[in-house]
Amino acid sequence: MEVLTKDALVGAWALLSFTETNSTTGVESFPMGPDPQGILLYTADGYMSAQLCTTSRDGFRSNDMYLGTGAEYMASGKTYLAYSGPYHFDERTGVLEHEMAVSFFPNWAGQRQVRSASLYEDLLYLATVTPMSFNGSMKTAQLVWRRISSGR
């Protein structure tokens, strides 16, 4: 692992894996499937945005995003996660905080969520530091991101 600095965080990252581990049983699950999609952005002036989803999401029958059925909205909501806001990084401890100014999950709006963060070559490893309620049980989450090169 390399020393992670705030400058090293700045840029765009593509999601490689998203794993949750049940805190009681140790069972791992993949909430966005085995091949999730996502983009994580960190700006030099201290803002971040995270967008994560499954690779296969069904479209709405209507091309109007406000005219989906209840079932379409439910399926869409269970396969997508997004939030944005300021971030705070302590280079000494490797602790990263995402401050959620806006969130697809309304309960997260206004929260600060703490992540452990480490870097190895072009891979960014983020993990929750305490268990959170996911799909009915307390779990920790581990995510691996690869830096998106500026040539893309």
C-alpha positions, -999 to +999 in steps of 0.1 A: +000+000+000+011+035-007+007+066+013-026+082+003-028+120+000-057+142-007-040+151-040-039+114-050-077+111-044-085+139-069-098+125-102-123+100-115-125+063-104-143+033-119-159+007-096-144-027-098-160-045-069-186-038-041-188-064-014-208-064+018-199-086+048-225-096+074-211-085+108-227-115+126-223-144+101-193-132+080-213-141+048-203-119+019-228-106-006-226-084-038-254-058-036-248-045-071-240-080-086-207-096-095-198-069-121-210-035-107-207-002-125-199+031-109-180+063-110-165+081-080-153+117-084-131+137-061-124+174-069-094+195-058-117+219-040-131+192-017-162+178-033-171+142-042-198+123-061-205+086-061-228+068-085-231+030-083-254+005-101-259-030-113-248-037-149-283-049-160-310-025-152-344-027-169-356+005-186-390+021-180-417+014-206-422+051-209-394+074-220-406+099-195-387+095-162-416+108-142-441+083-157-426+050-144-448+024-126-443+017-089-426-016-098-403+002-122-393+028-096-388+000-070-365-020-092-346+011-103-341+022-067-328-012-056-302-012-083-288+023-079-270+043-052-259+079-055-247+107-032-226+139-034-212+166-012-180+177+005-153+153+015-128+154+043-096+134+043-071+130+072-038+120+055-023+110+088-049+084+097-062+075+062-098+083+073-120+097+047-154+113+054-181+117+028-205+144+037-238+137+019-253+170+008-276+151-015-284+114-016-306+091-036-314+074-002-330+104+016-321+091+050-284+097+042-288+134+033-269+155+058-249+126+072-211+122+073-201+086+066-166+075+075-144+053+053-110+038+056-090+046+025-059+031+010-041+032-024-021+006-042-009+017-077-041+028-095-065+010-071-084+029-044-097+007-015-126+021+005-144+004+034-169+014+060-153+015+094-184+005+114-213-018+104-243-002+087-278-016+081-280-030+046-308-052+034-320-061+069-287-068+087-256-050+099-228-052+074-195-036+065-189-026+029-157-029+009-153-012-025-124-012-050-120+015-075-096+019-104-084+053-115-098+064-148-070+077-170-073+111-186-070+095-220-104+079-218 
